[in-house]
Amino acid sequence: QVQFVESGGGLVQPGGSLRLSCAASGFTISSYAVSWYRQSPGKERELVAAFPSTGGSTTYVDSVKGRFTISRDNAKNTVYLQMNSLKTEDTAVYFCYTLGRWGQGTQVTVSS
């Protein structure tokens, strides 16, 4: 059964860090393109970072370049989103997207 689950969200102060995980089962996540999206209340869902399936390079939305890093651990069949220097405007529900499916999302709240 194809399944993936996000985790790692939480409450953090501005300037802090979080690492989100997208753990897959039932398929090899390294064989497919994987993306992280986020959605804030009243806003459209936006692409944050993307990992191509093979070759190519990762892409980031301009607002997170230099602060967020998408990575993959093939042994754990998991994709990560390392988020550093978090800002209040990063507050959103973050979703993993692959194989045409969305995860359930994980809440990230950046607040003092």
Secondary structure, 3 states (H helix, E strand, C coil): CCEEEEECCEEECCCCCEEEEEEEECCCHHHCCEEEEEECCCCCCEEEEEECCCCCCCEECHHHCCCEEEEEEHHHCEEEEEECCCCHHHCEEEEEEECCEECCCEEEEECC
